[in-house]
């Protein structure tokens, strides 16, 4: 599954920690600047479901 995250660096890091609780992160793109909003970034994640424990 591919997920897009927009926000400041702190918001993106917080979202990554929360997503890792439920998904296995396979790949992360580089951070793309959001030209409409200063200090905001966009990244793309490739994830898969975590195996049941």
C-alpha positions in Angstrom: 0.0 0.0 0.0 1.2 3.5 -0.8 0.6 6.3 1.8 1.3 10.0 1.4 2.1 12.1 4.5 2.1 15.9 4.4 3.2 18.2 7.2 6.1 19.7 9.2 9.0 17.5 10.1 7.7 16.9 13.6 4.2 15.9 12.2 5.8 13.5 9.7 8.0 11.8 12.3 5.0 11.4 14.6 2.9 9.9 11.8 5.7 7.5 11.0 5.9 6.2 14.6 2.2 5.7 14.7 2.0 3.9 11.3 4.8 1.6 12.3 2.6 0.2 15.1 0.1 -1.2 12.5 2.1 -1.6 9.3 5.6 -2.8 8.1 7.3 0.1 6.3 9.1 -1.2 3.2 10.2 2.1 1.7 10.3 5.8 2.2 10.7 8.4 -0.5 12.8 11.6 -0.1 11.0 14.6 1.4 9.5 16.9 -1.2 8.9 20.5 -0.2 5.4 21.9 -0.4 5.7 25.1 -2.3 2.3 26.4 -1.2 3.2 26.2 2.5 6.6 27.0 3.9 8.2 24.5 6.3 5.9 21.7 5.1 7.0 18.5 3.4 5.5 15.5 1.6 6.8 12.0 1.7 5.5 8.7 0.3 5.6 5.4 2.1 5.3 1.9 0.8 3.8 -0.4 3.5 2.5 -3.9 4.0 0.4 -5.3 6.8 2.1 -6.6 9.9 1.9 -10.3 10.4 -0.5 -11.3 13.3 1.2 -11.8 16.6 
